[in-house]
Amino acid sequence: MPLAFPSVGIQHIDLRLNRTVAVAESPFTYDQQVHDFGGARWEAEITLPPLSDAQARSVEAFIIGLKGRSGTFTMGHPLHNSTANSTVTSAAIRAESFTTTAGSGAVTAGTYFQIGDYLYVATADKASGANTLSFQPPLRAAIGTSTALDFTLPKSLWRLASNDVGWSTDAASMHGFAFACVEAL
C-alpha cells in the first residue's frame, strides 16, 4: 500500500474540500457564532468510463485489493497539471502559507500541488522568487528547508469512503464503476 490508481481514465470526478466548522445561530436575532476546528479533507466521487471486460479486470483487482476502507491509493485530478516550480524554506504543521525560496517560479491561484502524500491548492497568486504562497487545506505535516513542491499531476493519498463497493455489467459486457473516496489522513 498505497496502490496506484488504474490507468483507465476518469469519466467524471466530483471533488470537494470538507471542513469542520460549527455555526450556532440565534433563532431570534440570527446572530451567529462560528468556530473553526481546523479540520479539512478532500472528498471525491469518481465515475470511470465504460470499460470492456479486459479493461475492467485491472479495476476489479484494484478495488478488491484495497480491502474496503483499510487500504489506500494515490490519485489526483487528471486535468490539474502545471509546469510551475517552487521550493519552500520550511513550514510548521497546520500552516496555511509559507515562503518560497529565491529561485521559485510564479504560481497562480487555483494551481494544485503536492507535498509528500497530500494535495494542496494555491489560494492567491504568488510572484516569482522569495514570496508568500497561500494555500488550502492546512499542511498535514511540518516540512523542512528546501522542500520542493510537485506541480506535475499532483496526487493525494485516498481511501474508499465505504467498505461496500461494487460495479455493474451490461448485456454488451461493458463494465461501469463509480465509487466515493476520502483523503487518508
TORVEX-93097 format. One record per residue (C-alpha): residue number from 1; residue in one letter; chain; z, y, x. Coordinates in steps of 0.2 Angstrom, whole numbers, plus 5000, padded with zeros to 4 digits. Last residue first. Example, Ala and Ser with C-alpha at 12.3 -4.5 7.8 and 13.67 -1.06 7.14 Angstrom:
2
> 2,s,A,5036,4995,5068 $
> 1,a,A,5039,4978,5062 $
This chain:
185
> 185,l,A,5034,5057,4975 $
> 184,a,A,5020,5046,4968 $
> 183,e,A,5009,5059,4958 $
> 182,v,A,5006,5052,4941 $
> 181,c,A,4992,5041,4933 $
> 180,a,A,4983,5038,4917 $
> 179,f,A,4970,5025,4914 $
> 178,a,A,4952,5023,4908 $
> 177,f,A,4940,5008,4912 $
> 176,g,A,4925,5003,4903 $
> 175,h,A,4915,4987,4908 $
> 174,m,A,4897,4984,4903 $
> 173,s,A,4893,4966,4899 $
> 172,a,A,4880,4971,4886 $
> 171,a,A,4891,4965,4872 $
> 170,d,A,4905,4977,4878 $
> 169,t,A,4919,4975,4890 $
> 168,s,A,4935,4984,4889 $
> 167,w,A,4949,4988,4901 $
> 166,g,A,4968,4986,4903 $
> 165,v,A,4984,4994,4909 $
> 164,d,A,5002,4991,4904 $
> 163,n,A,5014,4996,4918 $
> 162,s,A,5011,5014,4914 $
> 161,a,A,5009,5030,4923 $
> 160,l,A,5000,5022,4937 $
> 159,r,A,5005,5028,4954 $
> 158,w,A,4997,5042,4965 $
> 157,l,A,4997,5048,4983 $
> 156,s,A,4987,5064,4984 $
> 155,k,A,4969,5067,4991 $
> 154,p,A,4959,5081,4999 $
> 153,l,A,4940,5079,5000 $
> 152,t,A,4939,5089,5016 $
> 151,f,A,4952,5103,5015 $
> 150,d,A,4965,5095,5026 $
> 149,l,A,4978,5107,5033 $
> 148,a,A,4983,5105,5051 $
> 147,t,A,5001,5105,5056 $
> 146,s,A,5003,5116,5072 $
> 145,t,A,5022,5118,5070 $
> 144,g,A,5031,5106,5059 $
> 143,i,A,5031,5102,5041 $
> 142,a,A,5045,5100,5029 $
> 141,a,A,5042,5088,5015 $
> 140,r,A,5035,5089,4997 $
> 139,l,A,5030,5107,4998 $
> 138,p,A,5030,5117,4982 $
> 137,p,A,5016,5114,4970 $
> 136,q,A,5007,5126,4972 $
> 135,f,A,5000,5138,4986 $
> 134,s,A,5002,5154,4995 $
> 133,l,A,4994,5156,5012 $
> 132,t,A,5002,5170,5022 $
> 131,n,A,4991,5177,5037 $
> 130,a,A,4988,5173,5055 $
> 129,g,A,4969,5172,5056 $
> 128,s,A,4956,5173,5042 $
> 127,a,A,4960,5181,5025 $
> 126,k,A,4970,5171,5012 $
> 125,d,A,4965,5172,4994 $
> 124,a,A,4979,5168,4982 $
> 123,t,A,4985,5152,4973 $
> 122,a,A,4980,5139,4986 $
> 121,v,A,4981,5122,4978 $
> 120,y,A,4991,5107,4985 $
> 119,l,A,4988,5088,4986 $
> 118,y,A,5000,5076,4995 $
> 117,d,A,5000,5062,5007 $
> 116,g,A,5002,5072,5023 $
> 115,i,A,4996,5089,5019 $
> 114,q,A,4981,5090,5008 $
> 113,f,A,4970,5105,5002 $
> 112,y,A,4963,5112,4986 $
> 111,t,A,4955,5129,4985 $
> 110,g,A,4959,5138,4970 $
> 109,a,A,4962,5155,4978 $
> 108,t,A,4950,5157,4993 $
> 107,v,A,4955,5151,5011 $
> 106,a,A,4949,5161,5027 $
> 105,g,A,4949,5152,5043 $
> 104,s,A,4964,5149,5055 $
> 103,g,A,4963,5153,5073 $
> 102,a,A,4979,5165,5073 $
> 101,t,A,4990,5152,5065 $
> 100,t,A,4994,5151,5046 $
> 99,t,A,5010,5157,5039 $
> 98,f,A,5018,5148,5024 $
> 97,s,A,5019,5149,5006 $
> 96,e,A,5028,5139,4991 $
> 95,a,A,5041,5131,5002 $
> 94,r,A,5050,5117,4994 $
> 93,i,A,5053,5108,5011 $
> 92,a,A,5053,5120,5025 $
> 91,a,A,5037,5127,5034 $
> 90,s,A,5029,5127,5051 $
> 89,t,A,5015,5137,5060 $
> 88,v,A,5002,5131,5049 $
> 87,t,A,4984,5127,5054 $
> 86,s,A,4969,5132,5044 $
> 85,n,A,4951,5126,5041 $
> 84,a,A,4939,5129,5026 $
> 83,t,A,4924,5117,5024 $
> 82,s,A,4929,5113,5006 $
> 81,n,A,4929,5099,4994 $
> 80,h,A,4935,5098,4977 $
> 79,l,A,4922,5089,4966 $
> 78,p,A,4929,5072,4968 $
> 77,h,A,4947,5077,4963 $
> 76,g,A,4958,5066,4975 $
> 75,m,A,4964,5048,4976 $
> 74,t,A,4976,5038,4986 $
> 73,f,A,4985,5023,4978 $
> 72,t,A,5002,5017,4975 $
> 71,g,A,5010,5000,4969 $
> 70,s,A,5026,4998,4958 $
> 69,r,A,5019,5006,4942 $
> 68,g,A,5009,4990,4937 $
> 67,k,A,5006,4978,4951 $
> 66,l,A,4994,4989,4960 $
> 65,g,A,4983,4974,4965 $
> 64,i,A,4979,4971,4946 $
> 63,i,A,4971,4989,4945 $
> 62,f,A,4962,4987,4962 $
> 61,a,A,4956,4969,4958 $
> 60,e,A,4949,4975,4941 $
> 59,v,A,4941,4990,4949 $
> 58,s,A,4932,4979,4963 $
> 57,r,A,4927,4966,4949 $
> 56,a,A,4919,4980,4938 $
> 55,q,A,4905,4983,4950 $
> 54,a,A,4898,4965,4948 $
> 53,d,A,4901,4965,4929 $
> 52,s,A,4892,4981,4927 $
> 51,l,A,4901,4998,4926 $
> 50,p,A,4902,5011,4913 $
> 49,p,A,4908,5027,4922 $
> 48,l,A,4927,5028,4926 $
> 47,t,A,4939,5038,4915 $
> 46,i,A,4954,5045,4923 $
> 45,e,A,4969,5054,4915 $
> 44,a,A,4979,5064,4928 $
> 43,e,A,4997,5070,4932 $
> 42,w,A,5002,5081,4947 $
> 41,r,A,5020,5084,4950 $
> 40,a,A,5032,5099,4949 $
> 39,g,A,5051,5100,4950 $
> 38,g,A,5059,5117,4954 $
> 37,f,A,5072,5117,4940 $
> 36,d,A,5065,5133,4933 $
> 35,h,A,5077,5140,4920 $
> 34,v,A,5072,5152,4907 $
> 33,q,A,5082,5161,4894 $
> 32,q,A,5073,5169,4880 $
> 31,d,A,5077,5182,4867 $
> 30,y,A,5068,5177,4850 $
> 29,t,A,5081,5188,4841 $
> 28,f,A,5087,5176,4828 $
> 27,p,A,5081,5159,4833 $
> 26,s,A,5087,5163,4851 $
> 25,e,A,5076,5154,4863 $
> 24,a,A,5080,5142,4877 $
> 23,v,A,5067,5138,4890 $
> 22,a,A,5068,5124,4902 $
> 21,v,A,5055,5122,4917 $
> 20,t,A,5052,5105,4925 $
> 19,r,A,5033,5107,4929 $
> 18,n,A,5018,5097,4926 $
> 17,l,A,5002,5101,4936 $
> 16,r,A,4986,5095,4927 $
> 15,l,A,4971,5084,4930 $
> 14,d,A,4959,5077,4916 $
> 13,i,A,4946,5067,4925 $
> 12,h,A,4929,5061,4918 $
> 11,q,A,4915,5050,4924 $
> 10,i,A,4923,5045,4941 $
> 9,g,A,4914,5036,4954 $
> 8,v,A,4913,5018,4959 $
> 7,s,A,4921,5020,4976 $
> 6,p,A,4937,5011,4972 $
> 5,f,A,4953,5021,4975 $
> 4,a,A,4961,5016,4992 $
> 3,l,A,4977,5006,4990 $
> 2,p,A,4994,5013,4997 $
> 1,m,A,5000,5000,5000 $
